Amino acid sequence: IHFIHYICEPVFPNTIYSMSRKVRVAIAGIGNCASALVQGINYYGAHRSDSIGLTSYSLGGIVPEDIEFVAAFDVTEVGKDLTEAIFAEPNNTIRITEDLARLDVKVEKGSVLDGLGKHYHEKVKVSEKPSVNVADVLTDSGAEILLNYLPVGSRLATQFYAEQCLQTGKVSFINAIPVFIASAAKWQQSFEGRGLVCAGDDVMSQLGATVVHKSLVKLFVDRGVKIDDTYQLNVGGDMDFYNMLDEERLEDKRISKTSAVEAMIPYPIPMRIGPSDFVRFLENDKICYISMKGRYFGNIPVELDLKLRVVDAYNSAGVMIDAIRGAKLALDREISGPLESISAYCFKHPPVQMTYSQAKANFIEFVEEKK
């Protein structure tokens, strides 16, 4: 597979929505994924008949352009408008919009903590401006949801932003990276206790390595093939992969990706899954190699080798639009705590692992549910 465009048919094609519901969103971490998300909101606002990459253009009455960015945090490009910061180097994803109007959302400096690894420090300059009080900025902006897009391995920084949400008592948390918040009992209870929601952890791309791998493994199992071993290798040329050259930052990432595939197999097998190298000239392209070996009828061997190439940032943007809209629906219904169906559908390491088909069915059932 050289490059994939996956077309999602609208799940509510005959529904007419007369009322829009604005969703006020803050972002922590202004990298390629944030760039794809901000550009994508603008793109779908200009292409209202286009639902490619979304579960549905209108989800529970919320359309992509109802998502409003009201605050942004990073440790570089501080002081710039969000629409400028997303295009600043070392961001290198492709551009899909040329008419992106200023949002008048200034990038504020958050706390560095462990947000930057040693390799990342080689490529970026941390702003000398003082860090802001994140909880105050969130409160003043009127944010309802904070989206965590920090670099992989940012455990302390992710926990810091989750704490800031809890401190406000008003801001829910969507965790796009492999640090365990929505899937950890301590954090689940904390968000539920404050009447807030959390979703995560570690965004599962629309058609990325994890969802393809777990679907293939489930297919083998369902068709009666005994899987003997499998591995998944990933390479890319963006700062995410450069940051992951720090092997010590990869522990949660490997757990997240591996657990998603392991959950589809009812027996243990040798398995190796995770990022493997940085290839500069690939830029924001990600290449995944999946190998599977097994045996079917008569103990006859079967092997599968697959190559998948995608533009990494955009592979997650549509999923995050769905996650944001699902979280908003939960807030409107006065639901609190971890969102199981949304997390299972949109993330690799949710509170409850499900097959992709079951997760999607549960997600759609949640969207259609009446208060």
Buried (B, 14 or more C-beta within 10 A) or exposed (E): EEEBEEEBEBBBEEEEBEEEBBBBBBBBBBBBBBBBBBBBBBBBBEEEEEBBBBBBBBBBBBBBBBBBBBBBBBBBBBEBBBBBBBBBEEBBBBEBBEEBEEBEBBBBBBBBBBBBBEBBEEEBEBBEEEBBEBBEBBBEBBBBBBBBBBBBBBBEBBBBBBBBBBBBEBBBBBBBBBBBBBBBEEBBEBBBEBBBBBBBBBBBBBBBBBBBBBBBBBEBBEEEBBBBEBBBBBBBBBBBBBBBBBEEBBEBBBBBBBBBBBBBBEEEBEBEBBBBEBBEEBBBBBBBBBBBBBEEEEEEEBEBEBEBBBBBBBBBBBBBBBBBBBBBBBBBBEBBBBBBBBBBBBBBBBBEBBBBEEBBBBBBEBBEEEE
